[in-house]
Amino acid sequence: MITIWPEYINKNLTHSEGRKISKDDSVKDPTLSEIERAVKRLGLSYNIQKEVSYPGRWYEKSGRILVEWDKTKLELLREVSSMIKEIRN
């Protein structure tokens, strides 16, 4: 299981604030529901946890998604981010 926090793919955050992929690969302010839709479209099994906070932003309940994935976390984040861009267009 790989954890995806919205902060991991948020273009508006710096790496020290939690972004894991490049700004070019990231999306602006992704929501938990957008990430869920992207994961569904990719045909992956997942578990959503809405009432949890990213450790660096403990005061904000952004939620997270746990995804079954057999490649690297960065590959998953890029795939999900790319799918969100596709969904938004």
C-alpha positions as CSV (number, residue, x, y, z in Angstrom):
1,M,0.0,0.0,0.0
2,I,1.2,3.4,-0.9
3,T,-0.1,6.6,0.8
4,I,-1.1,9.6,-1.3
5,W,-1.6,12.9,0.5
6,P,-2.9,15.7,-1.6
7,E,0.2,17.7,-0.5
8,Y,2.4,15.2,-2.5
9,I,1.1,16.5,-5.8
10,N,0.2,20.1,-5.0
11,K,1.9,22.5,-7.4
12,N,1.5,25.4,-4.9
13,L,3.7,23.7,-2.3
14,T,7.5,23.5,-2.1
15,H,9.4,20.2,-1.6
16,S,10.0,21.1,2.0
17,E,6.2,21.7,2.5
18,G,5.5,18.1,1.2
19,R,5.4,18.1,-2.6
20,K,7.1,15.0,-3.9
21,I,7.1,15.5,-7.7
22,S,8.2,18.3,-10.0
23,K,6.0,21.4,-10.4
24,D,5.6,20.4,-14.1
25,D,4.1,17.0,-13.1
26,S,2.0,18.5,-10.2
27,V,-1.4,20.0,-10.2
28,K,-2.8,23.1,-8.5
29,D,-4.6,22.4,-5.3
30,P,-5.7,18.7,-5.9
31,T,-8.7,17.6,-3.8
32,L,-9.2,14.2,-2.2
33,S,-12.1,13.5,-4.5
34,E,-10.0,14.3,-7.6
35,I,-7.3,11.9,-6.4
36,E,-10.0,9.3,-5.8
37,R,-11.4,9.7,-9.3
38,A,-8.0,9.5,-10.8
39,V,-7.2,6.3,-8.9
40,K,-10.6,4.8,-10.0
41,R,-9.9,5.6,-13.6
42,L,-6.5,4.0,-13.3
43,G,-8.3,0.8,-12.1
44,L,-6.4,0.6,-8.9
45,S,-7.8,-0.7,-5.6
46,Y,-7.7,1.9,-2.8
47,N,-8.9,2.9,0.6
48,I,-9.8,6.5,1.4
49,Q,-9.3,8.1,4.8
50,K,-11.0,11.5,5.0
51,E,-10.5,12.5,8.6
52,V,-6.7,12.4,8.8
53,S,-4.2,15.3,8.7
54,Y,-0.9,15.5,6.8
55,P,1.8,15.5,9.6
56,G,3.3,18.8,8.3
57,R,-0.2,20.4,8.4
58,W,-1.7,18.7,11.4
59,Y,-4.3,21.5,11.8
60,E,-5.9,20.7,8.4
61,K,-7.8,17.5,7.7
62,S,-6.8,17.0,4.0
63,G,-7.3,13.2,4.1
64,R,-5.3,10.6,2.3
65,I,-5.7,7.6,0.0
66,L,-4.0,4.2,0.4
67,V,-3.4,2.6,-3.0
68,E,-2.4,-0.9,-4.0
69,W,0.6,-0.3,-6.3
70,D,3.6,-2.5,-7.3
71,K,5.9,0.2,-8.8
72,T,7.5,3.2,-7.1
73,K,5.6,5.9,-5.2
74,L,6.9,8.6,-7.5
75,E,5.6,6.7,-10.6
76,L,2.2,6.4,-8.9
77,L,2.1,10.1,-8.0
78,R,3.0,11.1,-11.6
79,E,0.3,8.8,-12.9
80,V,-2.4,10.2,-10.6
81,S,-1.4,13.8,-11.2
82,S,-1.5,13.2,-15.0
83,M,-4.9,11.6,-14.7
84,I,-6.2,14.6,-12.7
85,K,-4.9,16.9,-15.4
86,E,-6.8,14.8,-18.0
87,I,-10.0,14.9,-15.9
88,R,-9.8,18.7,-15.5
89,N,-9.6,19.3,-19.2
